Amino acid sequence: MVHTTHPGNIGAAARAMKNMGLTDLALVSPKFYPSEEATARASGADDLLHQATVYETLEEAIADRTLVVGASARLRSIPWPQVDPRTCAERVVKAGQKTAILFGRENSGLTNEELERCHYLLHIPTHSEYTSLNVASAIQVVAYELCVEAQTPRSQEEANLNIDFATGEQMASFFSHLEAVLTDSGFLHERKHEASIMRRLRRIFNRYQLEEGELHLLRGILTSVQRQHKKP
């Protein structure tokens, strides 16, 4: 939960998660925590609430995650790979990776910069013009789908799937490296809207969810380009 304003939503989220067998609650810079209101709304999920991990930044929260999904009620002008709760649960459970599902601020959700760190945009469709769910309600919907999918029998091939994907920390370092090389080469300086270009590049690489070996290969190429650029 990213920059949550109302502590009651944190407590309600903890209760929703415990009902569905989820235990890993992470809070990024909540406005009020700990809070008596959060404890009251947890209603039996006090243990999960009290063991929640609090982070100062989103980068710290997703540093060791290899799959990141960002929930948003607003569909963005820049297209992101989009999933609904059921498809999200299928991909998360089948992948068997360390996953973070991000839920943003009550009034504005996740920023575009935060979504840049995600592999998928999770959208919960509604049947009315009022498309925004309360954040705790949204967490309940997603937690339910994860619970159902986790109880679905897996094939032996799926059970044996074991791929080392790049973590959030590794991807952040890669994008910093990529931006530095593109800046040094003059590519970014020659074009307007540098932030938009980097956003599109993030989407390209996040879409394919790089493995560690693939990321090391790309970093090696970038390093080679840097060495050539520095030669007299």
C-alpha positions in Angstrom: 0.0 0.0 0.0 1.6 3.2 -1.2 1.2 6.5 0.7 -2.1 5.4 2.4 -3.9 8.4 4.0 -6.6 6.7 6.1 -5.4 4.2 8.7 -8.7 2.4 8.6 -8.0 1.2 5.1 -4.8 -0.4 6.3 -6.6 -2.3 9.0 -9.4 -3.3 6.6 -6.7 -4.5 4.1 -5.0 -6.6 6.8 -8.4 -8.3 7.5 -9.0 -8.9 3.8 -5.6 -10.5 3.4 -5.9 -12.7 6.5 -9.3 -14.0 5.3 -7.7 -15.1 2.1 -4.5 -16.5 3.6 -2.1 -13.7 2.6 0.4 -12.4 5.2 3.0 -10.1 3.5 1.6 -6.6 4.0 4.0 -3.8 3.1 3.4 -0.1 3.7 5.2 2.7 1.8 5.3 5.9 3.8 1.8 5.7 5.3 0.4 9.0 6.7 -0.7 7.4 10.0 0.8 4.1 11.2 0.5 2.5 13.7 -3.0 3.7 14.5 -5.8 2.7 16.9 -8.2 3.0 13.9 -6.2 0.6 11.9 -6.2 -1.9 14.7 -9.9 -1.6 15.2 -10.6 -2.2 11.5 -8.3 -5.1 11.4 -10.8 -7.0 13.5 -8.9 -10.2 14.3 -6.0 -9.6 11.9 -3.9 -7.7 14.5 -1.0 -10.0 14.1 -0.8 -9.4 10.4 -1.2 -5.7 10.9 1.6 -5.5 13.5 4.1 -7.5 11.5 3.6 -5.3 8.4 6.8 -3.9 7.0 7.1 -0.1 6.6 9.3 1.4 3.9 10.3 4.9 3.2 10.3 4.5 -0.6 8.7 2.3 -3.2 12.1 1.3 -4.5 13.0 -0.2 -1.1 9.7 -2.1 -1.0 10.1 -3.8 -4.4 13.9 -4.2 -4.4 13.8 -8.0 -4.1 10.6 -8.5 -6.1 10.8 -10.0 -9.6 7.2 -9.4 -10.6 5.5 -6.1 -9.8 1.8 -5.4 -10.6 0.3 -1.9 -10.1 -3.5 -1.6 -9.4 -5.2 1.4 -11.0 -8.8 2.5 -11.5 -7.6 5.0 -14.2 -6.5 3.6 -17.6 -3.5 5.6 -18.8 -2.9 7.4 -22.0 0.3 5.5 -22.4 -0.8 1.8 -22.9 0.5 -0.6 -20.2 0.1 -4.4 -20.4 -3.2 -4.7 -18.6 -4.8 -7.6 -16.6 -8.0 -8.1 -14.6 -7.9 -9.6 -11.1 -8.4 -13.2 -12.3 -5.7 -13.0 -15.0 -3.4 -11.3 -12.5 -3.9 -14.1 -10.0 -3.2 -16.8 -12.7 0.0 -15.1 -13.7 1.2 -14.5 -10.1 0.5 -18.0 -8.9 1.8 -19.8 -12.0 5.0 -17.8 -12.1 5.8 -18.6 -8.4 7.9 -15.5 -8.1 8.4 -12.9 -5.3 5.6 -10.6 -6.3 4.4 -7.2 -5.2 0.9 -5.9 -6.0 0.8 -2.2 -5.5 -2.2 -0.2 -4.4 -1.9 3.6 -4.4 -3.3 6.7 -2.7 -7.0 6.8 -1.9 -7.5 10.0 -3.8 -5.2 9.6 -6.8 -3.9 6.0 -6.9 -0.4 5.3 -8.3 1.6 7.9 -10.3 2.9 7.2 -13.8 6.4 7.1 -12.3 5.3 4.4 -9.9 3.6 2.4 -12.7 6.9 2.6 -14.6 8.2 0.1 -12.1 5.4 -2.4 -12.9 5.2 -5.3 -15.3 1.4 -5.1 -15.5 -1.4 -2.6 -14.8 -4.2 -4.3 -12.8 -7.6 -2.9 -13.5 -10.8 -4.0 -11.8 -13.7 -3.5 -14.2 -17.0 -2.2 -12.9 -20.5 -1.9 -14.4 -21.1 1.8 -13.7 -19.7 5.2 -14.4 -18.3 5.2 -10.9 -15.2 3.1 -11.5 -13.2 3.7 -8.4 -13.2 1.1 -5.6 -12.2 1.8 -2.0 -8.6 0.6 -1.7 -9.4 -2.1 0.9 -12.3 -3.3 -1.2 -9.9 -3.6 -4.2 -7.5 -5.6 -2.1 -10.3 -7.9 -1.0 -11.2 -8.6 -4.7 -7.6 -9.4 -5.6 -6.9 -11.4 -2.5 -9.9 -13.6 -3.2 -8.7 -14.3 -6.7 -5.2 -15.1 -5.5 -6.7 -17.5 -2.9 -8.8 -19.3 -5.5 -6.0 -19.6 -7.9 -3.6 -20.9 -5.2 -5.9 -23.8 -4.6 -6.1 -24.7 -8.3 -4.0 -27.9 -9.1 -0.8 -27.2 -11.0 0.7 -29.4 -13.7 4.1 -31.0 -13.0 5.6 -28.8 -15.7 4.3 -25.6 -14.0 5.4 -26.9 -10.6 9.0 -27.4 -11.8 9.2 -24.0 -13.4 12.2 -22.2 -11.7 13.6 -19.2 -13.5 15.7 -16.5 -11.9 14.1 -13.3 -13.0 15.6 -9.8 -12.5 14.6 -8.1 -9.2 13.2 -4.6 -8.9 16.6 -3.4 -7.6 18.4 -4.9 -10.6 16.0 -3.4 -13.0 16.3 0.0 -11.4 20.1 -0.2 -11.7 19.7 -1.3 -15.4 17.5 1.6 -16.3 19.9 4.1 -14.6 22.7 2.5 -16.6 20.7 2.7 -19.9 19.8 6.3 -19.3 23.4 7.2 -18.7 24.6 5.5 -21.9 21.9 7.2 -24.0 22.7 10.5 -22.5 26.5 10.1 -23.0 25.9 9.0 -26.6 23.8 12.1 -27.3 20.7 10.1 -28.1 18.5 11.7 -25.4 19.9 15.2 -26.0 19.0 15.0 -29.6 15.3 14.4 -28.8 12.6 16.2 -26.9 10.6 14.6 -24.1 13.5 12.6 -22.5 11.2 11.4 -19.7 8.7 10.1 -22.2 11.4 8.2 -24.1 12.6 6.5 -20.9 9.1 5.7 -19.9 8.6 3.9 -23.2 11.8 2.0 -22.8 10.8 0.9 -19.4 7.6 -0.5 -20.8 9.4 -2.4 -23.5 11.8 -4.1 -21.1 9.2 -4.7 -18.4 6.8 -6.2 -20.9 9.2 -9.2 -21.4 10.2 -9.5 -17.7 13.9 -10.1 -18.1 15.8 -13.0 -16.6 18.9 -12.3 -14.6 21.2 -13.8 -17.3 19.5 -11.6 -20.0 19.9 -8.5 -17.8 23.6 -9.3 -17.3 24.0 -9.6 -21.1 22.4 -6.2 -21.7 24.5 -4.6 -18.9 27.6 -6.0 -20.6 26.6 -4.5 -23.9 26.0 -1.1 -22.3 29.4 -1.3 -20.6 31.1 -2.1 -23.9 29.4 0.9 -25.5 30.6 3.2 -22.7 34.2 1.9 -23.1 34.2 2.6 -26.8 32.7 6.1 -26.2 35.5 7.0 -23.8 38.3 6.0 -26.2 40.1 9.0 -27.7 
